[in-house]
Amino acid sequence: MQGETLRYRALRRAIVRISERVFSKTLNAPEIDVLVHREVVEVMPPHVEYCLTDLGVEAAERRRSLADWIEDSLPRVGGEWALRGVIGPDGSVRLPELTESLGLPGRVGRRSV
């Protein structure tokens, strides 16, 4: 979406793994305005166009940088987790060991791990 102006449907197609309801609710949330500029185009039929604000472009660049780092570092993280017993011999993640390794409390949300 960086540098592009998209209509609702085109933007919806570009974002996967989110329900229609959550997508629409998120786009209409007032706090999203600092990242996404929303413009109603008064033509027949009227439509809405979306583009990233300057702050949204910066956030997207940083998100991409973090995603690249995670992808590059995943083998090292997996190796460390294997050494700490977080990853079992079958490749499954052992939640109690993971939460302990990350320094998290033994309970997450309503479920005990």
N, C-alpha and C positions, 0 to 999 in steps of 0.2 A: 504494500500500500504506500510505501514511501514515495513521495513525489507524484502520486496518482490521486485523481478525484474519482470516486466510485459511487454508483447508485447503490441502494439498499441490497438488491438481489445479487449484484456482482460482489459486493463486500461479503454478503452471507455465504456465497459459494467459495470465497477465498478462505473463510474461517471454518475449519472442520471440527468435529467432536464437541459441538455445543448445541443445545436444543434451541429451537426457534424462539421459545418463550424467554429463555435466559439471554439469548442474543439481543432480542428486541428490548428487553428490560435494561440491559447493560448500555445499549446505545442511547437510550432515553434518560439515563441517570445523569443528574446535574454534574456530578463529579467527573464525568468522562469529558466534559467540555474543554478541560485544560489540555487534553491529549488529542481529541478529535474535533475538528470543526464541522458543524452540521449546518447546511444551507438549504432552505426550502426554495425551490425554483418555481416561480409563479408562471407556469405555462399550462397549456391544456394537453394532457392531464398534468396536474402538478406532480412534482417528484422531489426527492431529497437527495442531495449529494454530500458525500463525506470525504474529508481529507485530513491528514495528520497536521496538527499545529507544529510550530517549531519545537515545543517541548515534547510533543508526541514523536517527532523524528528522532530527537535525542534519546528518548526512552527506548525506541525501537532499535537504535544502534547499540545501546548498552545491553539490551536483552539479547541481541544477536551475538554480541561479544561474549556474554555469559554462557549462552548456549554452545558456542564454539569451544569455550574453555571446558565446559562439562563433557562435551563429546571427546575432546582430546585427552582429558584426564580420567575418563571412565575406566580404562584398563588399570591405571595406577590405584584408583579408589577401590576397584574390585579386588586387586591384589592385596591391598591393606586390609580390606574386610575379610578376605579369606584367612589372612594371618591372625586376625583377631577372633576368628570363629563365627563371624557374622554370616558368612556364606557356607552352607553345608556342602558335603561331598557331592550331593545331587544337584547343586547349583541353586538350591532354594535359599531365600533370605530368612534368617532366624531373627524374628522381631525382638525378643528380649535382649539378645546380644547387640542388635543394631541400636536400640534405644540406649543401652548402657554405653556403647562405643561413642555415640553422639552426645552423651551427657544429658540425655532427656530423662524425665521422671518415668517410673515404671508404668504409669497409666497415661493413655492418650485418649482424650475424649471420654466416652462412656465405656469403652472396651478396655479391659485389662490386657496388657501384652506380656 
